[in-house]
Amino acid sequence: MRRFVVLLIGLVAATAALAADRGKTVEDPYIWLEDIHGAKPLAWVAEQNRKSLGVLKADPRYRTNYDFILKVLDAADRIPYGNLDHQYVFNFWQDAEHPKGLWRRTTVADYANANPHWEILLDLDKLAADEKENWVWKGAQCSPTLTRCLVNLSRGGGDAVVVREFDLTSKAFIKDGFTLAEAKSDVAILDDNTVYFGTDFGPGSLTTSGYPRIVKLWHRGEKIADARTLLEAKESDVAAAATIFRDGNRSVVLIARAPSFFEEEYFLEGAGDALWKLPVPLSAQLQGLSRGQLLLTLREDWTTNGTKIAKGSLIAVSLKDAGPDKPPQVSILYTPGPRSSIDQVSAGRDAVYASIYDNVVGSVHAFRFADGKWADSKLDLPPGGSTHIISTNDYGPEAYFSFESFLKPPTLYADNGNDKPAEIKALPARFDASGLVTEQFEAKSKDGTKIPYFVVRAKDTKGPRPAILYGYGGFEISEIPSYSANMGMLWLTRGGTYVLANIRGGGEFGPGWHEAALKYHRQRAYDDFAAVAADIVKRKIAAPAQLGIMGGSNGGLLVSTVMTQHPELLGAVVCQVPLIDMIRYTKIGAGASWIAEYGDPADPKMAAYIRSYSPYQNVRAKKNYPPVLFVTATSDDRVTPVHARKMAARMEAQGHSVLFYENTDGGHAAAANHKQAAEMWALSFVYLARELGLGE
């Protein structure tokens, strides 16, 4: 591959020379930066880092910011969020003494205490030192007996992982256990001796998106080559994978084929080696298993057995007596209204829980099945903020929930099966919120749609103040109120304002809100964000020179697009791990998997539409753009650092004000440990304070 890139660089250079002779221009003179680990691109990165860090770390606020963020991240009084499994709570913990982290567990009863007694299962720092590997934790899953677990470890934080089998009794890896070499593997453990998995089996075994397309059943003692193939997806599909749901002592295995990012076919194992397809819409999203019924949410309307079920609904599909020749019975648990949505669903042994939002304010509902029907009860949690389902127990009645808002720190609630959640842990306040207020406004987008947004600022604010506007607007992901120590201490209490936009493309109002900004409608998300920015200026919350925008990943595409389209509204931009070159995005990282979101630039008609907004193709030398800071990571194998590199290089060559920082570790998060996270956010806040005049 590297040889191919080198040849390609030479071809581009030769083409550039010919084009110069003919008075033409080359469309992409920075394609050489796509050689992620090449010597020349990494030298360019090192020079950019030297310049950017020299400027930002020289600001005295950097050290103050860094020390505060790191202290908060390493604080011993953080809530140790965990996963319920039988009588245990499993937790992964990082602090100053253990920067790579500890995998540990305690009992459910002890977890409720202020200072639980943790049993250390794996010390990742010691493992990394012993094996001389830059291991980053990527999770684990255990068999129902809690004797064997599959542990995912990444070199540097990327999505590609090494899978290793771990013995919980001896607290050691099993030498000849279930092991997979580094790849974007997908594994599911059925029992102590059986694993469903997909991995890189060699040429032709991955989809064009770079994920496994073959699912196999692997028994202990078998060679990988002898594992039985259950399903093969097409190379043009996104992926294929197995999912296992537990319902007390029962396990249900579903084999899924994903034709696109938002579509899946679900198969169950039938008689012999046969699979039978679950008769639900391709766009239905599997959420869990309870009382022998599969839980799904619908992304589109569905008519079944003469009943029309609205998109956004939570449904249950009974597996009792269902099979290839007998369609299952379907029940409706909940249908959201026009300004509400189901954000999370988690099924425990005895109940199904859903985090439901109304006008971007959360609650939690419990659904219990009795006497042949589902009953719905709303749990008693605080109003006016965000609700999250932290964990449910497949083997017991317990469930954990949390509540937080912009100004109230997260609080953890335990429910022992009586639908009466009780507070067991709370994060201490990280900043003084007594002088702050949260407000909700609406902006009118270009097509007349009303776009809600939150504003957090000082109660006595008079006139425009430096403000950060944050957004995402994609993949049906909702932006909801959250408590940020960084935003509170480094921005709000220093006189700044924070704005969170709920633009189309997200999931704030269900699947329809997302669909409104798909493919040929993508511009709506950018119009919405620009409308919020304009409304901020109109309400005198901030002047254009005081308004900074920030976003990551798809949010990085959002802010870079709005920067190119509406530079007159902005004072600064922080663009993190972004997509930017949308004409080539399907050829970079996992980009091909997102065609269902953005469309395929291989289609000339779609390419013309994408080109109309793609930031990389629309940035101009003669336009006056706000200063921009790009933040990315070399080890990001999902979006990759390519987009940020090329945009920074192009803008710098055009004479714009650009800073660029690329961390080596961290994957798509751009930070693998607390020190790296503290550096990334300290740089971002210093940059915005400098450019927007906070503290002047």
Secondary structure, 3 states (H helix, E strand, C coil): CHHHHHHHHHHHHHHHHHHHHCCCCCCCCCHHHHCCCCHHHHHHHHHHHHHHHHHHCCCHHHHHHHHHHHHHHHCCCCCCCCEEECCEEEEEECCCCCCCCEEEEEEHHHHCCCCCCCEEEEEHHHHHHHHCCCEEEEEEEECCCCCEEEEEEEECCCCCEEEEEEECCCCEECCCCCCEEEECCEEEEEECCEEEEECCCCCCCECCCCCECEEEEEECCCCHHHCEEEEECCCCCCEEEEEEEEECCEEEEEEEEEEECCEEEEEEECCCCCEEECCCCCCCEEEEEECCEEEEECCCCEEECCEEECCCCEEEEECCCCECCECCCEEEEECCCCCEEEEEEEECCCCEEEEEEECCEEEEEEEEEECCEEEEEECCCCCCCEEEEEEECCCCCCEEEEEECCCCCCEEEEECCCCCCEEEEECCCCCCCCCEEEEEEEEECCCCCEEEEEEEEECCCCCCCCEEEECCCCCCCCCCCCCCHHHHHHCHHHCCEEEEECCCCCCCCCHHHHHCCCHHHCHHHHHHHHHHHHHHHHCCCCCHHHEEEEEECHHHHHHHHHHHHCHHHCCEEEEECCCCCCCCHHHCCCHHHHHHHHCCCCCHHHHHHHHHHCHHHHCCCCCCCCCEEEEEECCCCCCCCHHHHHHHHHHHHCCCCEEEEEECCCHHHCCCCHHHHHHHHHHHHHHHHHHHCCCC
